[in-house]
Amino acid sequence: MKIAIGSDHVGFPLKEEIAAYLRTMDVEVIDVGTETAEVAVDYPDYARKIAVSVSSGICDRGIAICGTGVGISIAVNKYPGIRAVLCDSVHIARQSRIHNDANVLAMGALITKPAQAKEYIEAWLATPFEGGRHLPRLAKLDIAFQQGWQDLSTLDRSKIKLGIALSPRKSVFGPLMYAGDLTAGLRAAAETGFDAVEISLRVPGDLQLSPLQKELQALGLDVCAIATGQSCLHDGFCLASADDEKRNGAVARIKGHVDFAAELGAKVILGGIRGRFTVTDEKRDSTRKAAVAAVTACAEYADKKGVKLLLEPVNRYETNWINSVNDGLQLIEEIGNPALQLLPDTYHMNIESRDMLASLSAVSKHIGYMHFSDSNRLAPGQGHIHFPAVLKTLIEDGYEGTITSEILPLPSDLEAMQQAAGYLRALLNDWNVVGRAA
């Protein structure tokens, strides 16, 4: 574990003693200052350094110290993503973790003896966050830092459903929950409040239809989409491949996924399975022509089966074919099959779009599905994407479908799911912004 520790001049002696104590616990200590008790400094300066260290992910936790702990705790709590507790007992230290997932511990050097501080820290580090009913409350703290969330109160959000991405197999593709344990993932999805699941399959035969349907029915879940990228990542079956056998293999896999999706009332995603063009410039046009023909064949097959194909633009660092939502729209218009829809992903759009909201509005008529993942590919609310504004734009433009979190399983599968569900449910639920007259 890595902990940022900082103080003003009054807190300097206690800071030094705590830093030495933490090192005996094999904690990596990042000391952000101050460097002496002899020169008066301002606690907000060191609160900022602690807050940035923790909110950026450079450090896991932070410890902030001033004379009483009051000033520096107020200052550090001004920063998004920070949940600082002013601690004066072991009980408070534990409760701040259980209920509030406190990531910064603030103490007063004038009122806390070194032995007491060590007891508080030991309890704080040893106590896990309980999650569950506390997640929506923490989500509201995160949303409160994002201007404009109040604007959602006038919009009908009842038709938006929430999904989470799972996989029955382990995969080199990271943003999947409970990869390799679908049963546990389905159970966790239901318990954390999702309406549906997106299932990433390597081959259509990974799952048997009847047992899956029974499990879904028992948990009250739907399958919103089938993701297909594992075929390309693991087996080389990619739509952009210059190898006819590999490209045709991708088409065959997609058709099998379409058959499976038709039985579940789900859509099929064409994202990672596109792969990337690896040919020379001289062969680029012919390879692209073959790739477009492959997508066209998949769309024609899906249209006959009554299944929608979701074209997901993926950022430039992962593919060189269809990076922006405008790229996706151009291919949809080029092929001209109504089975093709767009799947914008906020993580990829954060890289590719200069103006995410304007980009979404420009393609709104073609959006059939959405991925919400934050700028760091963690759960919504854990990065810097302004999701209240994104959701407002989607609803105002008429979107009524599923929003799925395709996110990294960090800090753990369950905690990531709890974070995503808590944050998004808070966006979809009404807050009593104005109190009643007495």
C-alpha positions as CSV (number, residue, x, y, z in Angstrom):
1,M,0.0,0.0,0.0
2,K,1.1,3.5,-0.8
3,I,0.1,6.4,1.5
4,A,0.6,10.1,1.0
5,I,1.2,12.0,4.3
6,G,1.3,15.7,4.8
7,S,1.0,18.4,7.5
8,D,1.5,22.1,8.3
9,H,4.2,23.2,10.6
10,V,2.1,22.5,13.7
11,G,1.5,18.9,12.6
12,F,5.1,18.3,11.5
13,P,6.4,16.4,14.6
14,L,3.4,14.0,14.5
15,K,3.7,13.6,10.8
16,E,7.4,12.5,11.1
17,E,6.5,10.0,13.8
18,I,3.6,8.5,11.9
19,A,5.7,8.3,8.7
20,A,8.3,6.3,10.5
21,Y,5.6,4.0,12.0
22,L,4.1,3.4,8.6
23,R,7.4,2.3,7.2
24,T,7.7,-0.4,9.9
25,M,4.4,-1.7,8.5
26,D,5.9,-2.1,5.0
27,V,3.8,0.8,3.8
28,E,5.3,3.0,1.0
29,V,5.2,6.5,2.3
30,I,5.0,9.5,0.1
31,D,5.8,12.6,2.2
32,V,4.4,15.7,0.6
33,G,5.7,18.1,3.3
34,T,6.1,20.3,5.2
35,E,9.8,19.8,5.9
36,T,10.2,21.6,9.2
37,A,8.3,22.9,12.2
38,E,10.3,26.1,12.2
39,V,8.6,27.8,9.3
40,A,4.9,28.6,9.3
41,V,3.0,27.3,6.3
42,D,-0.6,27.1,5.1
43,Y,-2.4,23.8,5.6
44,P,-4.5,24.1,2.3
45,D,-1.3,23.7,0.3
46,Y,-0.5,20.3,1.8
47,A,-4.2,19.3,1.7
48,R,-4.1,19.8,-2.0
49,K,-0.9,17.6,-2.4
50,I,-2.5,14.8,-0.4
51,A,-5.8,15.1,-2.3
52,V,-4.1,15.0,-5.7
53,S,-2.0,12.1,-4.8
54,V,-5.0,10.0,-3.7
55,S,-7.6,11.1,-6.3
56,S,-5.1,10.5,-9.2
57,G,-4.4,7.0,-8.0
58,I,-0.7,7.6,-7.3
59,C,-1.4,6.8,-3.6
60,D,-4.0,4.4,-2.1
61,R,-4.8,6.5,1.0
62,G,-3.7,9.8,2.6
63,I,-3.0,11.1,6.1
64,A,-3.5,14.8,6.8
65,I,-2.4,16.6,10.0
66,C,-2.7,20.2,11.3
67,G,-3.2,21.6,14.7
68,T,-6.8,20.4,15.3
69,G,-7.3,18.5,12.1
70,V,-10.3,20.6,11.3
71,G,-8.8,23.0,8.8
72,I,-6.9,20.3,6.8
73,S,-9.9,17.9,6.8
74,I,-12.1,20.7,5.4
75,A,-9.5,21.6,2.8
76,V,-8.8,18.0,1.6
77,N,-12.6,17.3,1.3
78,K,-12.9,20.1,-1.3
79,Y,-11.4,17.8,-3.9
80,P,-13.4,15.3,-6.0
81,G,-12.9,11.7,-5.1
82,I,-11.7,12.5,-1.6
83,R,-13.5,11.2,1.5
84,A,-11.6,12.5,4.5
85,V,-12.5,11.8,8.1
86,L,-11.5,13.9,11.1
87,C,-10.6,11.1,13.5
88,D,-10.4,11.2,17.3
89,S,-11.1,7.6,18.2
90,V,-10.6,4.0,17.1
91,H,-14.4,3.8,16.7
92,I,-14.4,6.7,14.2
93,A,-11.5,5.2,12.3
94,R,-13.3,1.9,11.8
95,Q,-16.7,3.4,11.0
96,S,-15.2,5.8,8.5
97,R,-14.0,2.8,6.5
98,I,-17.1,0.5,7.0
99,H,-19.7,3.2,6.1
100,N,-17.8,5.9,4.2
101,D,-14.8,4.2,2.5
102,A,-12.7,7.1,3.9
103,N,-9.5,7.4,1.9
104,V,-7.9,10.2,3.9
105,L,-7.5,10.2,7.7
106,A,-7.2,13.7,9.3
107,M,-5.9,14.2,12.8
108,G,-5.0,17.1,15.1
109,A,-1.4,17.2,16.4
110,L,-2.5,19.4,19.4
111,I,-5.1,16.9,20.6
112,T,-3.8,13.5,19.4
113,K,-0.9,11.8,21.1
114,P,1.4,9.6,18.9
115,A,0.3,6.4,20.6
116,Q,-3.3,7.3,19.9
117,A,-2.6,8.2,16.3
118,K,-1.0,4.8,15.7
119,E,-4.1,3.1,17.1
120,Y,-6.3,5.1,14.8
121,I,-4.2,4.3,11.8
122,E,-4.0,0.6,12.6
123,A,-7.8,0.3,12.8
124,W,-8.3,2.5,9.7
125,L,-5.9,0.4,7.6
126,A,-7.3,-2.9,8.8
127,T,-11.0,-2.2,8.3
128,P,-12.6,-2.9,4.9
129,F,-15.4,-1.0,3.3
130,E,-18.8,-2.7,3.7
131,G,-20.3,-1.5,0.4
132,G,-23.9,-2.5,-0.1
133,R,-26.4,0.1,1.1
134,H,-23.6,2.7,1.5
135,L,-22.7,2.8,-2.2
136,P,-25.6,5.0,-3.4
137,R,-24.8,7.4,-0.6
138,L,-21.1,7.7,-1.6
139,A,-22.2,8.0,-5.2
140,K,-24.2,11.1,-4.3
141,L,-21.1,12.6,-2.8
142,D,-19.3,12.0,-6.1
143,I,-22.2,13.4,-8.1
144,A,-22.4,16.5,-6.0
145,F,-19.0,17.6,-7.3
146,Q,-20.3,17.5,-10.9
147,Q,-22.2,20.6,-11.9
148,G,-25.5,20.1,-13.6
149,W,-26.7,16.9,-11.9
150,Q,-29.8,18.8,-10.7
151,D,-30.9,19.2,-14.4
152,L,-31.6,15.5,-14.5
153,S,-34.6,16.0,-12.1
154,T,-36.8,17.3,-14.9
155,L,-36.1,14.4,-17.2
156,D,-37.8,11.0,-17.5
157,R,-35.1,8.5,-16.7
158,S,-37.5,5.5,-16.1
159,K,-36.8,3.9,-19.5
160,I,-33.0,3.6,-18.9
161,K,-31.8,0.2,-17.9
162,L,-28.4,-0.6,-16.4
163,G,-26.1,-3.4,-17.5
164,I,-22.7,-4.8,-16.5
165,A,-20.2,-6.7,-18.6
166,L,-19.4,-10.3,-17.6
167,S,-17.5,-13.2,-19.1
168,P,-17.8,-17.0,-18.6
169,R,-14.1,-17.3,-19.5
170,K,-10.9,-15.6,-18.3
171,S,-9.7,-13.3,-21.0
172,V,-6.8,-11.1,-21.9
173,F,-9.4,-8.3,-22.2
174,G,-9.4,-6.6,-18.9
175,P,-12.7,-4.7,-18.5
176,L,-14.9,-7.7,-17.5
177,M,-16.4,-8.6,-14.2
178,Y,-16.1,-12.1,-12.7
179,A,-14.2,-13.4,-15.8
180,G,-14.2,-17.2,-15.5
181,D,-17.1,-17.3,-13.1
182,L,-20.4,-16.3,-14.8
183,T,-22.6,-17.7,-12.0
184,A,-21.0,-15.5,-9.4
185,G,-21.1,-12.6,-11.8
186,L,-24.8,-13.0,-12.5
187,R,-25.6,-13.3,-8.8
188,A,-23.5,-10.2,-8.0
189,A,-25.2,-8.3,-10.8
190,A,-28.6,-9.0,-9.4
191,E,-27.6,-8.2,-5.8
192,T,-26.0,-4.9,-6.7
193,G,-29.0,-3.7,-8.7
194,F,-28.3,-4.2,-12.4
195,D,-31.2,-4.9,-14.8
196,A,-29.2,-6.8,-17.4
197,V,-25.8,-8.3,-18.3
198,E,-23.6,-8.0,-21.3
199,I,-21.9,-11.4,-21.8
200,S,-18.5,-11.6,-23.6
201,L,-18.2,-14.9,-25.5
202,R,-15.2,-16.3,-27.3
203,V,-17.3,-18.9,-29.1
204,P,-21.1,-19.3,-29.3
205,G,-20.8,-22.7,-27.6
206,D,-19.3,-21.2,-24.4
207,L,-22.8,-21.3,-22.9
208,Q,-25.8,-23.6,-23.0
209,L,-29.0,-21.6,-23.7
210,S,-31.5,-23.4,-21.5
211,P,-29.5,-23.4,-18.2
212,L,-28.6,-19.7,-18.8
213,Q,-32.2,-18.8,-19.3
214,K,-33.2,-20.5,-16.1
215,E,-30.5,-18.7,-14.2
216,L,-31.4,-15.4,-15.6
217,Q,-35.1,-15.9,-14.8
218,A,-34.4,-16.8,-11.3
219,L,-32.3,-13.7,-10.8
220,G,-34.6,-11.3,-12.7
221,L,-31.9,-10.4,-15.2
222,D,-31.9,-10.0,-19.0
223,V,-29.0,-10.3,-21.5
224,C,-28.7,-6.9,-23.2
225,A,-25.8,-7.8,-25.5
226,I,-23.3,-10.4,-26.6
227,A,-19.7,-9.1,-26.9
228,T,-17.5,-10.8,-29.5
229,G,-14.0,-9.4,-29.2
230,Q,-12.5,-12.5,-27.6
231,S,-12.6,-14.2,-31.0
232,C,-10.1,-11.7,-32.4
233,L,-8.0,-11.4,-29.2
234,H,-7.5,-15.1,-28.6
235,D,-8.0,-16.8,-31.9
236,G,-7.1,-14.2,-34.5
237,F,-10.6,-14.2,-36.1
238,C,-10.8,-10.5,-36.9
239,L,-12.9,-8.7,-39.5
240,A,-10.0,-6.5,-40.6
241,S,-7.7,-9.5,-41.2
242,A,-6.1,-9.8,-44.6
243,D,-6.3,-13.5,-44.2
244,D,-9.5,-14.8,-45.8
245,E,-9.7,-17.8,-43.5
246,K,-9.4,-15.6,-40.4
247,R,-11.8,-13.0,-41.7
248,N,-14.4,-15.7,-42.7
249,G,-13.9,-17.3,-39.3
250,A,-14.9,-14.0,-37.7
251,V,-18.0,-13.8,-39.8
252,A,-18.9,-17.4,-38.8
253,R,-18.4,-16.6,-35.1
254,I,-20.6,-13.5,-35.4
255,K,-23.4,-15.4,-37.1
256,G,-23.2,-18.0,-34.3
257,H,-23.5,-15.2,-31.7
258,V,-26.4,-13.7,-33.6
259,D,-28.2,-17.0,-33.4
260,F,-27.6,-17.1,-29.7
261,A,-28.6,-13.5,-29.2
262,A,-31.8,-14.1,-31.1
263,E,-32.9,-16.6,-28.5
264,L,-32.2,-14.1,-25.7
265,G,-33.6,-11.0,-27.2
266,A,-30.1,-9.5,-27.1
267,K,-27.9,-7.4,-29.4
268,V,-24.4,-8.3,-30.8
269,I,-21.4,-6.1,-30.5
270,L,-18.8,-5.5,-33.2
271,G,-16.0,-3.9,-31.3
272,G,-12.8,-5.7,-30.6
273,I,-13.6,-8.4,-33.2
274,R,-12.8,-5.8,-35.9
275,G,-9.1,-6.0,-35.1
276,R,-6.8,-3.7,-37.0
277,F,-5.4,-3.4,-40.5
278,T,-1.8,-4.6,-40.6
279,V,-1.2,-4.5,-44.4
280,T,0.9,-2.0,-46.4
281,D,-0.8,1.1,-47.8
282,E,-0.9,-0.5,-51.2
283,K,-3.2,-3.3,-49.9
284,R,-5.2,-1.1,-47.5
285,D,-8.0,-0.4,-49.9
286,S,-8.6,-4.0,-50.9
287,T,-8.3,-5.2,-47.3
288,R,-10.8,-2.6,-46.1
289,K,-13.2,-3.5,-49.0
290,A,-13.1,-7.2,-47.8
291,A,-13.7,-6.1,-44.2
292,V,-16.7,-4.0,-45.1
293,A,-18.1,-6.9,-47.1
294,A,-17.7,-9.1,-44.0
295,V,-19.5,-6.6,-41.8
296,T,-22.2,-6.3,-44.5
297,A,-22.7,-10.1,-44.6
298,C,-23.0,-10.1,-40.8
299,A,-25.6,-7.3,-40.9
300,E,-27.6,-9.1,-43.6
301,Y,-27.6,-12.2,-41.5
302,A,-28.6,-10.3,-38.3
303,D,-31.3,-8.5,-40.1
304,K,-33.0,-11.7,-41.1
305,K,-32.7,-13.0,-37.5
306,G,-34.2,-9.7,-36.1
307,V,-31.0,-9.0,-34.2
308,K,-29.3,-5.6,-34.0
309,L,-25.5,-5.4,-34.5
310,L,-23.8,-2.7,-32.5
311,L,-20.8,-1.0,-34.1
312,E,-18.5,0.2,-31.3
313,P,-15.9,2.8,-32.1
314,V,-12.6,2.0,-30.3
315,N,-9.8,4.4,-29.6
316,R,-6.8,4.8,-31.9
317,Y,-4.4,3.0,-29.5
318,E,-6.4,-0.2,-29.8
319,T,-7.4,-0.2,-33.5
320,N,-6.9,1.7,-36.7
321,W,-10.4,1.0,-38.1
322,I,-13.3,3.1,-36.7
323,N,-12.1,5.2,-33.8
324,S,-14.7,7.9,-33.5
325,V,-18.5,7.8,-33.5
326,N,-18.4,9.8,-36.8
327,D,-16.2,7.0,-38.3
328,G,-18.9,4.5,-37.1
329,L,-21.7,6.6,-38.6
330,Q,-19.9,6.7,-42.0
331,L,-19.6,2.9,-42.1
332,I,-23.3,2.5,-41.1
333,E,-24.3,4.9,-43.9
334,E,-22.0,3.1,-46.3
335,I,-23.5,-0.3,-45.6
336,G,-27.1,1.0,-45.3
337,N,-28.5,-1.9,-43.4
338,P,-31.0,-1.1,-40.6
339,A,-29.6,-3.9,-38.4
340,L,-26.5,-1.8,-37.8
341,Q,-26.5,0.6,-34.9
342,L,-23.9,2.6,-33.0
343,L,-22.5,1.7,-29.6
344,P,-20.6,4.8,-28.2
345,D,-18.3,4.1,-25.2
346,T,-17.5,7.1,-23.0
347,Y,-14.0,5.7,-22.3
348,H,-13.1,5.7,-26.0
349,M,-15.0,8.9,-26.7
350,N,-12.9,10.6,-24.0
351,I,-9.9,9.9,-26.1
352,E,-11.3,10.5,-29.6
353,S,-14.0,13.3,-29.2
354,R,-13.2,16.9,-28.8
355,D,-16.8,17.5,-27.6
356,M,-18.4,14.3,-26.3
357,L,-21.9,15.8,-25.9
358,A,-21.9,17.3,-29.4
359,S,-20.6,14.1,-30.9
360,L,-23.4,12.1,-29.2
361,S,-26.1,14.4,-30.4
362,A,-24.8,14.3,-33.9
363,V,-25.2,10.5,-34.1
364,S,-28.2,10.2,-31.7
365,K,-30.6,8.7,-34.2
366,H,-28.2,5.7,-34.7
367,I,-27.4,4.9,-31.1
368,G,-28.7,1.5,-30.1
369,Y,-26.7,0.9,-26.9
370,M,-24.2,2.7,-24.6
371,H,-21.2,1.9,-22.6
372,F,-20.5,4.1,-19.5
373,S,-16.9,3.7,-18.2
374,D,-14.8,6.5,-16.8
375,S,-11.7,8.1,-18.1
376,N,-9.5,5.6,-16.4
377,R,-11.8,2.7,-17.4
378,L,-13.0,2.3,-13.8
379,A,-16.6,2.5,-12.7
380,P,-18.4,5.7,-13.6
381,G,-17.7,8.4,-10.9
382,Q,-14.1,7.2,-10.4
383,G,-12.6,9.4,-13.1
384,H,-13.3,12.8,-14.6
385,I,-16.0,12.2,-17.3
386,H,-19.1,14.4,-16.6
387,F,-21.8,11.6,-16.6
388,P,-24.7,13.8,-15.5
389,A,-24.2,15.9,-18.7
390,V,-23.8,12.7,-20.8
391,L,-27.0,11.2,-19.5
392,K,-28.9,14.4,-19.9
393,T,-27.8,14.7,-23.5
394,L,-28.8,11.1,-24.3
395,I,-32.2,11.4,-22.8
396,E,-32.9,14.8,-24.4
397,D,-32.0,13.2,-27.7
398,G,-34.4,10.4,-27.2
399,Y,-32.3,7.5,-26.0
400,E,-34.3,4.8,-24.0
401,G,-32.0,1.8,-24.0
402,T,-29.5,0.1,-21.8
403,I,-26.4,1.7,-20.4
404,T,-23.7,-0.9,-19.6
405,S,-20.6,-0.5,-17.5
406,E,-17.7,-2.2,-19.3
407,I,-15.1,-1.5,-16.6
408,L,-11.9,-2.9,-15.0
409,P,-12.6,-5.1,-12.0
410,L,-10.8,-2.8,-9.6
411,P,-10.3,-2.6,-6.7
412,S,-12.2,-5.9,-7.0
413,D,-15.0,-7.4,-9.1
414,L,-17.6,-6.8,-6.4
415,E,-16.4,-3.4,-5.4
416,A,-16.3,-2.2,-9.0
417,M,-19.8,-3.4,-9.6
418,Q,-21.0,-1.7,-6.4
419,Q,-19.4,1.5,-7.4
420,A,-20.9,1.5,-10.9
421,A,-24.4,0.5,-9.7
422,G,-24.4,3.0,-6.8
423,Y,-23.3,5.9,-9.0
424,L,-25.6,5.2,-11.9
425,R,-28.6,4.5,-9.7
426,A,-28.0,7.8,-8.0
427,L,-28.2,9.5,-11.4
428,L,-31.4,7.7,-12.3
429,N,-33.1,8.3,-9.0
430,D,-34.7,11.5,-7.9
431,W,-33.2,13.7,-5.2
432,N,-35.3,16.0,-3.1
433,V,-33.3,19.1,-4.1
434,V,-35.6,21.6,-2.5
435,G,-37.1,21.0,1.0
436,R,-40.7,21.5,1.9
437,A,-41.9,24.7,3.4
438,A,-42.3,24.4,7.2
